[in-house]
Amino acid sequence: MIEETGAEIADFSEPVEVAGTGTFKRFALARPYLGADRIINLPKLKTHEMMTMTCAVKNLFGAVVGTGKAGWHLKAGADRDLFARMLVELYLLRKPDLNIVDAVAAMEGDGPGSGDPRHVGLLLAGENAVAVDVVAAEIAGIPKKLLYIQRAAASLGVDGADRSEIETTGLPLEEACVPGFRLPHISDVQFGLPQFLKNRLRHYLTSRPCLAEERCRLCGVCKDACPPHAIHIREGRLSFDYHACIRCFCCRELCPEGALDVVEGTLVKIIKKFK
């Protein structure tokens, strides 16, 4: 498309520091992103093991230059609500002028790197990225309690978070909704717990990455990408420091062999069994 239109690729390599307006006081974003006259945001509709769904707002994380992304995972990635708040505050610094979601072929299951294609056959478009995400989540059948972006936006009073205020046109939503859209195989039952209990019970309350040894080639991609350096290669195999692991699942997203699976915490398994 670039060759056909004569457009140019904007290299997101030079960061510019800008002041935040909320919890996070500093962001370093790509200069072309901040300097553009107009921004058209082109996300895919995909599940996401950390945020449940990645769509219009999460796609803007790409404006963070290079290794700065790992830094944000380390700073805010241990708490999904905090990470979502960071994403919303980043969005508010430079809102896209238009968001067009490719949901012709979406991803369900353990996205964004290990999920499965799902034909949805839709294009979604809107000026407000939060509202676009809320409608996309409704189409995919994602409950509000699992849509961290919407929760963070609502807590900040950001336009688009209230479904009752969103107007849609085109195909009626009841016809657009996708039945049985599979969500990530990720469980987190820490909602409402005080921080000291979260820290003590984290290993039992959350899902975590684990090695599928038969597929691992010891390429080291996961080890190098891990923000808290919780993955090591020892005696010819991967090992995990789960006390350091922040459950961002960057390792699973980036593994070229799909050699990392998910294991649920003991208490999560018990709760599901009784449900």
Backbone bond lengths (Angstrom), bond angles and torsions (degrees), N, CA, C in turn:
res aa  C-N    CA-C-N  psi(-1)  N-CA   C-N-CA  omega(-1)  CA-C   N-CA-C  phi
1 M - - - 1.453 - - 1.524 110.85 -
2 I 1.345 115.99 -38.24 1.466 119.80 178.09 1.523 110.61 -63.10
3 E 1.349 115.78 -42.38 1.465 119.67 178.92 1.526 111.14 -64.40
4 E 1.315 116.29 -38.99 1.464 120.04 -177.94 1.524 112.23 -69.24
5 T 1.327 116.98 -34.61 1.466 120.15 -173.43 1.524 113.83 -99.60
6 G 1.333 116.96 -13.27 1.461 119.28 -176.86 1.515 113.18 76.80
7 A 1.337 116.98 16.30 1.470 120.30 177.39 1.532 110.05 -71.98
8 E 1.309 116.36 168.76 1.463 121.80 178.89 1.519 109.90 -121.49
9 I 1.333 116.34 145.49 1.459 121.19 174.49 1.528 108.98 -78.08
10 A 1.310 116.75 129.21 1.465 121.66 175.59 1.528 107.88 -88.99
11 D 1.300 116.54 118.92 1.464 121.84 -176.83 1.529 109.95 -79.52
12 F 1.329 116.24 113.67 1.462 120.99 179.73 1.533 109.48 -86.49
13 S 1.313 115.86 68.88 1.465 120.29 -177.44 1.523 113.02 -119.88
14 E 1.330 117.42 -19.93 1.466 120.64 -177.59 1.527 109.84 -103.75
15 P 1.344 117.33 111.96 1.464 119.22 -179.90 1.523 112.25 -83.60
16 V 1.311 115.43 146.87 1.463 122.55 173.04 1.520 107.11 -123.62
17 E 1.322 116.73 127.18 1.458 119.96 -178.58 1.517 110.21 -82.43
18 V 1.327 115.15 129.89 1.461 120.94 178.23 1.520 108.26 -127.32
19 A 1.322 115.45 151.52 1.459 120.64 -178.62 1.524 110.11 -81.13
20 G 1.325 115.87 133.88 1.451 120.82 173.68 1.513 110.40 -80.14
21 T 1.317 116.24 169.12 1.459 120.67 -176.68 1.523 112.50 -121.05
22 G 1.346 116.33 8.26 1.454 118.79 -176.60 1.508 112.16 -138.12
23 T 1.321 116.47 -129.14 1.459 122.16 -178.98 1.519 111.32 -63.12
24 F 1.328 116.82 -38.69 1.462 122.09 -176.04 1.525 108.97 -101.36
25 K 1.323 115.89 122.20 1.459 121.43 -168.78 1.518 114.15 -90.85
26 R 1.327 118.55 -17.52 1.460 120.85 -177.39 1.525 110.26 -140.17
27 F 1.320 116.05 134.50 1.456 122.65 172.06 1.527 108.16 -129.17
28 A 1.316 117.12 142.36 1.459 122.17 173.26 1.526 107.35 -113.54
29 L 1.335 115.94 106.59 1.460 121.92 -174.89 1.522 110.45 -116.32
30 A 1.321 116.11 157.86 1.459 121.50 -176.88 1.528 111.07 -63.47
31 R 1.327 115.79 134.85 1.463 120.73 -177.92 1.537 112.93 -57.26
32 P 1.357 119.72 -45.06 1.472 118.33 179.82 1.528 113.14 -61.89
33 Y 1.322 116.74 -31.65 1.468 120.69 179.04 1.525 110.06 -65.87
34 L 1.312 116.66 -44.84 1.466 120.67 -178.32 1.523 111.96 -73.39
35 G 1.344 116.54 -29.52 1.458 120.01 -174.82 1.515 115.18 -93.41
36 A 1.316 118.12 -3.82 1.467 120.18 -176.31 1.524 111.60 -67.63
37 D 1.334 116.19 144.14 1.463 120.36 175.43 1.523 110.88 -67.79
38 R 1.320 116.48 -40.54 1.461 122.19 178.85 1.526 108.79 -139.07
39 I 1.308 116.39 146.34 1.463 121.11 175.58 1.521 108.72 -123.12
40 I 1.330 116.37 124.35 1.455 122.16 172.29 1.520 106.52 -109.63
41 N 1.294 115.44 116.83 1.464 123.67 -175.43 1.528 108.91 -92.29
42 L 1.348 117.29 124.87 1.468 121.07 -172.71 1.536 110.76 -122.84
43 P 1.324 117.17 73.93 1.468 119.00 -179.98 1.529 112.36 -85.03
44 K 1.327 114.50 162.82 1.459 123.55 166.80 1.526 107.90 -95.06
45 L 1.314 116.85 152.41 1.468 121.27 171.00 1.518 107.51 -86.99
46 K 1.331 116.03 110.87 1.459 121.08 -176.27 1.512 110.08 -141.65
47 T 1.313 115.82 148.23 1.452 119.73 169.13 1.517 109.31 -71.94
48 H 1.326 116.21 161.44 1.468 121.11 -176.80 1.517 108.39 -148.50
49 E 1.327 116.72 125.34 1.459 120.56 -172.17 1.525 113.41 -66.66
50 M 1.321 117.38 -18.97 1.461 119.12 178.86 1.523 111.68 -98.59
51 M 1.344 117.34 -44.36 1.451 122.73 -175.17 1.523 113.57 -102.74
52 T 1.327 118.18 4.78 1.467 125.85 -175.83 1.520 111.44 72.67
53 M 1.327 117.02 -46.81 1.459 121.01 178.63 1.519 109.41 -140.10
54 T 1.318 116.70 139.84 1.460 120.92 170.23 1.517 107.66 -115.83
55 C 1.325 114.68 124.95 1.462 119.54 -177.84 1.539 107.71 -147.38
56 A 1.318 118.16 -128.48 1.465 120.73 -168.97 1.530 113.29 -66.06
57 V 1.332 117.90 -48.80 1.472 119.83 -176.78 1.525 110.80 -70.55
58 K 1.314 117.80 -47.67 1.471 121.16 -178.45 1.526 111.57 -61.67
59 N 1.334 117.52 -31.90 1.458 121.12 -179.46 1.524 112.29 -60.90
60 L 1.340 116.80 -25.92 1.467 120.98 -178.34 1.522 112.23 -73.00
61 F 1.327 117.48 -11.40 1.470 120.97 174.11 1.529 110.05 -59.32
62 G 1.328 116.21 -21.10 1.459 120.79 176.10 1.517 113.44 -63.92
63 A 1.331 118.15 -14.81 1.466 120.66 177.10 1.524 112.23 -75.32
64 V 1.344 116.65 -13.76 1.466 120.60 174.50 1.524 107.77 -76.04
65 V 1.305 116.90 129.99 1.468 121.17 -173.73 1.522 111.19 -77.01
66 G 1.330 115.31 128.06 1.460 124.31 166.90 1.513 116.23 43.81
67 T 1.337 114.52 -122.12 1.461 120.91 -174.27 1.524 112.79 -69.07
68 G 1.331 117.13 -7.56 1.460 119.43 176.13 1.524 111.84 -61.10
69 K 1.330 116.48 -26.10 1.469 119.92 179.14 1.527 110.64 -63.76
70 A 1.333 116.29 -43.08 1.471 119.86 178.83 1.519 110.43 -61.46
71 G 1.332 116.19 -37.29 1.461 120.21 178.65 1.510 112.19 -62.02
72 W 1.336 116.72 -39.38 1.467 119.84 178.57 1.518 111.76 -70.24
73 H 1.325 116.81 -36.56 1.459 118.92 175.09 1.526 110.57 -61.07
74 L 1.326 115.69 -39.45 1.454 119.77 -179.33 1.525 111.33 -70.58
75 K 1.328 115.86 -37.84 1.466 120.50 -176.70 1.525 112.34 -75.55
76 A 1.319 116.69 -39.64 1.473 119.74 -172.35 1.521 113.82 -125.46
77 G 1.331 117.82 -4.39 1.459 120.12 -169.63 1.510 115.77 -76.78
78 A 1.322 118.53 -12.27 1.464 119.71 -179.18 1.530 111.82 -75.16
79 D 1.329 117.23 -14.07 1.462 122.27 -179.07 1.526 107.80 -129.03
80 R 1.318 117.41 116.14 1.464 120.59 -175.64 1.522 112.40 -61.98
81 D 1.322 117.48 -39.12 1.463 119.83 179.42 1.529 111.12 -66.38
82 L 1.333 117.05 -37.57 1.459 120.28 178.77 1.522 110.65 -68.30
83 F 1.324 116.67 -40.21 1.466 120.18 178.95 1.526 110.11 -64.65
84 A 1.328 116.77 -41.10 1.466 120.27 177.39 1.526 110.96 -63.34
85 R 1.311 116.67 -38.90 1.469 120.28 177.93 1.530 110.17 -62.20
86 M 1.338 116.27 -41.42 1.461 119.71 177.06 1.527 110.82 -60.06
87 L 1.336 117.04 -43.01 1.458 120.63 -179.38 1.525 111.54 -63.47
88 V 1.327 116.71 -40.44 1.463 120.09 179.54 1.534 110.07 -67.86
89 E 1.321 117.42 -40.87 1.466 119.89 178.58 1.530 110.97 -66.01
90 L 1.324 117.31 -34.40 1.468 120.97 175.14 1.532 109.47 -65.16
91 Y 1.319 116.48 -43.81 1.471 121.39 178.61 1.526 111.45 -58.04
92 L 1.325 116.62 -39.92 1.470 120.16 -177.15 1.524 112.74 -68.14
93 L 1.333 118.25 -20.90 1.462 121.11 -179.74 1.524 112.32 -69.96
94 R 1.316 116.59 -32.87 1.471 120.58 179.21 1.516 108.08 -155.32
95 K 1.330 115.55 90.79 1.458 119.87 -176.87 1.532 110.09 -73.21
96 P 1.328 117.15 138.41 1.464 119.15 173.67 1.529 110.26 -63.52
97 D 1.316 115.70 152.74 1.462 120.52 177.04 1.523 111.40 -82.16
98 L 1.325 116.02 -25.01 1.464 121.48 179.82 1.521 108.65 -154.69
99 N 1.316 115.75 140.48 1.465 122.20 177.00 1.519 108.27 -121.18
100 I 1.321 117.16 124.00 1.461 122.37 178.21 1.520 107.70 -123.17
101 V 1.321 116.86 114.05 1.463 122.36 -175.37 1.520 109.87 -96.71
102 D 1.319 115.91 124.86 1.455 121.43 173.64 1.526 108.13 -84.69
103 A 1.328 115.10 100.57 1.459 120.59 174.24 1.523 109.87 -117.13
104 V 1.335 115.56 26.81 1.462 119.49 173.91 1.530 108.20 -64.90
105 A 1.335 114.36 -54.98 1.472 120.88 169.33 1.519 106.37 -117.84
106 A 1.321 116.99 110.54 1.465 122.18 -179.42 1.527 109.22 -97.53
107 M 1.334 115.96 -177.00 1.462 120.76 174.05 1.513 109.02 -125.94
108 E 1.335 116.05 133.24 1.456 121.61 175.79 1.522 108.73 -120.08
109 G 1.335 116.19 172.97 1.465 119.12 178.98 1.517 111.54 81.87
110 D 1.327 116.05 -141.41 1.469 121.24 -172.02 1.516 111.94 -86.07
111 G 1.337 116.82 59.76 1.460 121.29 176.03 1.514 111.25 -76.41
112 P 1.335 117.53 170.73 1.458 126.66 9.58 1.525 114.54 -91.15
113 G 1.336 118.66 -3.64 1.457 119.23 -176.18 1.508 114.91 -111.79
114 S 1.335 118.24 -21.75 1.462 120.70 -173.47 1.527 112.42 -123.68
115 G 1.333 116.29 21.88 1.453 120.11 -179.41 1.514 112.25 -87.40
116 D 1.328 115.57 -168.37 1.459 122.32 -178.38 1.521 110.08 -123.74
117 P 1.329 117.20 143.40 1.473 119.44 177.16 1.521 110.67 -63.10
118 R 1.310 115.05 144.50 1.467 120.80 177.09 1.534 107.95 -139.49
119 H 1.319 116.61 118.29 1.455 119.76 178.66 1.528 109.19 -71.06
120 V 1.319 115.86 120.06 1.464 122.06 177.33 1.528 109.89 -113.26
121 G 1.338 116.55 -37.00 1.455 120.61 173.72 1.508 115.65 75.64
122 L 1.351 116.41 29.54 1.461 120.20 -176.74 1.520 112.23 -126.17
123 L 1.308 115.44 151.16 1.461 123.18 162.24 1.521 107.01 -116.65
124 L 1.329 116.77 133.21 1.463 122.07 176.77 1.516 108.02 -116.25
125 A 1.300 117.02 140.04 1.462 119.48 179.54 1.518 110.64 -144.58
126 G 1.329 115.84 145.35 1.457 121.00 176.85 1.513 110.51 -173.09
127 E 1.324 115.58 161.02 1.465 120.35 179.07 1.526 111.74 -79.21
128 N 1.321 117.22 -32.10 1.461 121.85 -174.90 1.529 108.92 -96.86
129 A 1.340 116.60 113.56 1.470 120.93 -175.16 1.522 112.15 -65.11
130 V 1.332 117.57 -36.09 1.461 120.65 179.57 1.525 109.86 -65.29
131 A 1.329 117.15 -45.57 1.459 121.40 179.30 1.526 111.27 -62.45
132 V 1.323 116.28 -39.71 1.465 120.49 177.43 1.531 109.82 -60.74
133 D 1.341 116.63 -43.01 1.464 120.34 178.79 1.535 111.53 -63.55
134 V 1.323 116.75 -41.13 1.461 120.69 -178.72 1.523 110.41 -62.94
135 V 1.328 117.06 -42.95 1.465 120.60 179.39 1.532 110.30 -69.98
136 A 1.335 117.16 -39.61 1.467 120.29 178.03 1.529 110.62 -60.99
137 A 1.323 116.16 -40.61 1.464 120.53 178.69 1.526 111.02 -65.29
138 E 1.325 116.31 -37.73 1.471 120.00 177.95 1.527 110.34 -63.97
139 I 1.314 116.22 -41.63 1.468 120.40 178.96 1.530 110.65 -62.54
140 A 1.347 115.93 -38.16 1.462 120.69 -179.32 1.527 113.02 -84.87
141 G 1.328 117.37 -3.22 1.462 120.85 178.47 1.514 113.96 72.40
142 I 1.333 116.73 32.02 1.464 120.71 179.89 1.526 109.21 -89.56
143 P 1.322 119.20 121.57 1.466 120.79 -179.60 1.522 111.66 -68.89
144 K 1.321 115.54 151.36 1.468 120.74 -176.30 1.516 112.19 -57.76
145 K 1.346 117.83 -35.06 1.463 119.82 -177.38 1.523 112.12 -64.73
146 L 1.343 117.50 -18.55 1.457 120.93 178.16 1.519 113.10 -103.56
147 L 1.334 116.82 -2.45 1.462 120.15 179.29 1.530 108.10 -97.88
148 Y 1.312 114.84 88.18 1.464 120.92 -172.09 1.528 112.21 -64.42
149 I 1.329 117.19 -33.35 1.463 120.80 178.81 1.530 110.11 -61.09
150 Q 1.323 117.26 -47.10 1.455 120.72 -179.53 1.521 111.02 -63.59
151 R 1.317 116.83 -41.48 1.462 120.16 179.46 1.522 111.03 -62.57
152 A 1.328 116.36 -43.82 1.462 119.70 179.75 1.521 111.04 -65.32
153 A 1.332 116.54 -42.71 1.464 120.24 179.40 1.527 110.91 -63.20
154 A 1.328 116.95 -39.96 1.460 120.36 179.41 1.522 110.87 -64.73
155 S 1.334 116.87 -40.99 1.466 119.87 -179.45 1.526 111.88 -66.31
156 L 1.332 116.46 -25.67 1.465 121.31 179.18 1.528 112.32 -93.63
157 G 1.322 117.29 -1.49 1.460 120.72 -179.85 1.516 113.53 69.65
158 V 1.328 117.52 31.92 1.460 122.33 -176.73 1.524 109.84 -83.91
159 D 1.317 116.32 136.43 1.456 121.55 177.95 1.528 110.40 -58.78
160 G 1.321 115.74 138.98 1.455 120.87 177.18 1.509 113.90 104.93
161 A 1.331 117.21 -13.44 1.459 120.20 -177.48 1.525 112.87 -79.84
162 D 1.329 117.18 -23.15 1.465 121.81 -178.19 1.528 109.30 -90.50
163 R 1.324 115.73 110.21 1.475 119.76 -176.01 1.524 111.76 -59.73
164 S 1.321 117.79 -32.50 1.465 120.18 -176.70 1.527 112.31 -67.42
165 E 1.333 117.72 -16.62 1.464 121.37 -179.12 1.526 113.00 -98.69
166 I 1.328 117.08 0.87 1.464 120.79 -177.45 1.525 109.51 -94.53
167 E 1.314 115.34 126.24 1.464 120.79 175.79 1.524 108.76 -102.61
168 T 1.319 116.43 137.90 1.461 121.08 178.06 1.517 109.65 -121.76
169 T 1.319 115.41 155.61 1.460 120.92 176.68 1.519 107.60 -138.46
170 G 1.326 116.01 165.12 1.456 119.75 -177.61 1.515 110.52 95.46
171 L 1.312 117.02 -142.15 1.463 122.12 -178.20 1.522 110.42 -59.04
172 P 1.326 119.56 130.27 1.468 121.00 176.31 1.523 110.45 -58.10
173 L 1.335 116.63 139.83 1.456 120.30 -175.04 1.522 112.97 -62.04
174 E 1.325 116.89 -32.40 1.458 117.95 179.74 1.531 111.40 -64.27
175 E 1.327 116.63 -24.36 1.464 120.33 175.81 1.524 111.88 -86.85
176 A 1.338 116.68 -22.56 1.457 120.58 -177.31 1.530 112.80 -84.68
177 C 1.323 117.08 -24.43 1.465 120.32 -174.18 1.530 111.62 -61.57
178 V 1.334 114.67 141.16 1.461 121.69 -175.93 1.520 108.92 -102.10
179 P 1.308 119.00 117.49 1.466 119.86 179.75 1.521 111.96 -74.95
180 G 1.333 115.67 141.44 1.456 120.40 173.73 1.515 114.88 66.49
181 F 1.320 117.92 27.34 1.465 120.98 177.94 1.526 108.68 -66.68
182 R 1.322 117.27 117.63 1.461 121.04 -172.61 1.523 111.38 -78.56
183 L 1.315 115.75 128.87 1.458 121.53 178.75 1.523 110.02 -90.21
184 P 1.328 117.89 167.25 1.458 120.75 -178.80 1.523 112.09 -60.18
185 H 1.315 115.48 149.56 1.467 121.96 178.54 1.529 108.90 -81.75
186 I 1.313 114.48 59.32 1.465 120.95 -176.09 1.515 108.11 -130.25
187 S 1.312 116.15 133.98 1.465 120.69 178.97 1.522 109.47 -129.59
188 D 1.302 114.71 140.41 1.456 120.44 177.96 1.519 107.04 -142.87
189 V 1.322 117.30 112.36 1.469 120.01 -177.18 1.529 110.56 -110.30
190 Q 1.333 116.20 36.69 1.461 120.28 -178.16 1.515 113.17 -92.18
191 F 1.328 118.18 -1.62 1.459 120.15 -175.05 1.522 111.37 -54.80
192 G 1.338 116.23 127.63 1.449 121.01 174.31 1.513 115.40 83.76
193 L 1.322 117.95 -5.65 1.461 118.93 179.75 1.524 110.46 -79.71
194 P 1.340 118.06 143.75 1.464 119.76 173.95 1.523 110.45 -65.23
195 Q 1.330 116.28 154.85 1.458 121.49 -172.25 1.523 112.72 -59.94
196 F 1.340 117.48 -37.54 1.462 118.50 -176.73 1.528 110.72 -66.19
197 L 1.338 117.35 -31.65 1.460 119.99 176.72 1.525 111.19 -75.23
198 K 1.336 116.20 -37.48 1.455 119.40 176.49 1.524 110.60 -57.41
199 N 1.329 116.01 -45.79 1.459 120.33 -177.99 1.523 111.87 -63.32
200 R 1.330 116.86 -39.77 1.468 120.87 -176.46 1.529 112.03 -75.82
201 L 1.334 116.83 -34.55 1.462 120.26 -172.64 1.525 113.56 -105.78
202 R 1.314 117.01 6.38 1.459 121.52 -172.11 1.523 112.80 -54.64
203 H 1.339 116.25 -41.45 1.458 121.05 -176.96 1.527 110.98 -62.86
204 Y 1.328 117.00 -29.03 1.461 121.26 -176.54 1.528 112.56 -95.78
205 L 1.347 116.91 -18.20 1.458 121.23 -174.01 1.524 113.22 -97.46
206 T 1.322 118.21 -16.58 1.456 120.67 -173.06 1.526 111.30 -122.52
207 S 1.330 114.42 155.16 1.453 120.01 171.10 1.527 108.80 -78.09
208 R 1.334 116.16 159.76 1.463 120.40 -176.79 1.526 110.18 -149.10
209 P 1.321 117.93 156.19 1.468 119.85 178.49 1.526 110.95 -72.66
210 C 1.320 115.25 147.98 1.464 120.70 175.92 1.515 108.94 -143.05
211 L 1.308 116.21 160.20 1.456 122.10 -173.04 1.525 112.08 -85.59
212 A 1.329 116.00 131.53 1.464 121.93 166.62 1.530 105.65 -98.61
213 E 1.322 115.30 89.32 1.462 121.44 -165.96 1.528 113.20 -59.23
214 E 1.321 117.42 -32.13 1.463 119.68 -176.58 1.525 112.46 -67.65
215 R 1.355 117.39 -19.54 1.464 120.43 -179.66 1.520 112.72 -102.47
216 C 1.318 118.30 -12.00 1.464 122.04 -174.60 1.529 111.02 -75.73
217 R 1.332 116.17 133.58 1.468 122.63 177.20 1.517 111.97 -111.50
218 L 1.328 116.77 8.02 1.471 122.57 178.93 1.534 111.67 54.40
219 C 1.342 115.53 41.73 1.471 119.34 179.33 1.523 112.14 -73.50
220 G 1.344 117.24 -22.99 1.459 120.80 177.49 1.518 115.04 86.05
221 V 1.342 118.44 2.53 1.469 120.66 -179.51 1.525 110.61 -60.05
222 C 1.327 116.44 -45.33 1.468 120.15 -178.93 1.529 110.90 -64.72
223 K 1.315 116.30 -41.44 1.470 121.04 -179.49 1.526 110.48 -61.34
224 D 1.326 116.55 -45.15 1.465 120.83 -177.86 1.525 112.18 -70.41
225 A 1.351 116.60 -28.87 1.460 119.79 -176.05 1.522 113.20 -88.24
226 C 1.329 118.53 -14.18 1.464 121.46 -174.02 1.526 111.12 -66.43
227 P 1.343 118.70 115.56 1.473 119.97 -177.15 1.529 114.64 -57.27
228 P 1.355 120.62 -43.80 1.469 119.06 -179.74 1.528 113.92 -91.67
229 H 1.358 116.64 9.93 1.478 121.07 -179.70 1.530 111.02 54.95
230 A 1.326 114.50 50.46 1.464 120.50 -177.77 1.527 112.60 -96.39
231 I 1.338 117.67 1.17 1.465 121.76 -178.97 1.525 109.03 -115.41
232 H 1.323 116.16 134.79 1.465 121.64 -178.80 1.527 109.17 -134.97
233 I 1.313 116.03 156.01 1.460 121.49 171.94 1.527 106.96 -107.50
234 R 1.326 115.18 114.74 1.455 121.11 -177.12 1.517 109.96 -134.61
235 E 1.310 115.40 129.79 1.466 122.01 177.90 1.525 111.45 52.36
236 G 1.326 114.88 43.19 1.453 120.44 173.95 1.511 116.23 75.06
237 R 1.340 118.10 20.03 1.468 120.36 176.50 1.528 109.81 -153.23
238 L 1.327 114.92 161.00 1.471 119.99 177.88 1.519 110.21 -76.12
239 S 1.316 115.38 144.69 1.460 120.50 171.19 1.518 108.28 -133.61
240 F 1.342 116.08 151.01 1.461 122.43 -175.82 1.516 110.26 -118.58
241 D 1.323 115.60 136.80 1.459 121.29 170.53 1.528 106.31 -99.11
242 Y 1.325 116.21 94.54 1.457 119.91 -173.93 1.525 112.73 -71.71
243 H 1.318 118.34 -16.80 1.467 119.98 174.81 1.524 110.22 -71.13
244 A 1.343 116.01 -31.72 1.465 120.50 179.13 1.521 111.96 -88.55
245 C 1.344 117.49 -25.81 1.465 122.33 -176.11 1.529 110.84 -60.10
246 I 1.342 116.46 131.27 1.470 120.57 -178.87 1.531 112.26 -100.79
247 R 1.333 117.38 5.61 1.474 122.51 177.53 1.528 111.94 60.60
248 C 1.324 117.00 38.36 1.463 119.97 175.91 1.526 111.20 -84.89
249 F 1.333 117.36 -19.03 1.464 124.83 177.76 1.521 112.90 61.19
250 C 1.337 117.25 25.06 1.467 120.19 172.01 1.527 110.12 -59.71
251 C 1.323 116.59 -34.55 1.466 120.94 -179.17 1.520 110.77 -60.15
252 R 1.322 117.07 -46.28 1.471 121.26 179.66 1.512 111.33 -66.65
253 E 1.323 116.08 -37.91 1.461 119.88 -178.56 1.523 111.41 -64.56
254 L 1.324 116.90 -35.20 1.460 120.81 -171.77 1.519 114.12 -99.68
255 C 1.324 118.90 -12.63 1.467 120.58 -176.86 1.526 110.97 -61.91
256 P 1.336 119.33 119.03 1.465 120.83 -177.19 1.524 113.43 -72.57
257 E 1.324 117.11 -16.05 1.464 120.84 -177.11 1.534 112.75 -102.75
258 G 1.334 117.55 -2.92 1.460 119.82 -175.36 1.513 111.92 59.98
259 A 1.341 115.37 38.67 1.467 121.04 -171.97 1.520 113.80 -95.00
260 L 1.327 117.26 9.74 1.459 120.26 179.13 1.526 109.44 -119.51
261 D 1.289 115.87 123.98 1.455 122.49 178.02 1.526 109.66 -105.60
262 V 1.325 116.37 -171.38 1.458 121.83 -179.77 1.519 108.86 -124.14
263 V 1.320 115.84 134.99 1.456 120.89 172.92 1.527 107.99 -117.95
264 E 1.326 116.48 136.59 1.456 120.41 -178.01 1.517 110.86 -86.22
265 G 1.336 115.71 148.70 1.447 120.91 175.43 1.525 111.33 -64.07
266 T 1.323 116.64 154.11 1.466 121.83 -175.83 1.523 112.26 -57.50
267 L 1.338 116.96 -45.59 1.465 119.73 -178.88 1.520 112.01 -67.55
268 V 1.342 116.36 -31.60 1.465 119.91 176.68 1.528 109.45 -63.32
269 K 1.329 116.77 -43.63 1.471 120.13 179.95 1.529 110.71 -62.65
270 I 1.341 116.08 -41.31 1.462 119.61 179.99 1.519 111.51 -63.92
271 I 1.341 116.55 -43.96 1.456 121.06 -179.60 1.523 110.78 -62.32
272 K 1.341 116.41 -43.18 1.471 120.03 179.96 1.526 110.34 -64.06
273 K 1.336 116.33 -38.26 1.456 120.16 -178.97 1.530 111.24 -62.34
274 F 1.344 116.10 -43.40 1.449 119.87 -179.72 1.511 112.64 -73.54
275 K 1.350 116.49 -27.99 1.464 118.93 174.96 1.530 110.60 -62.93
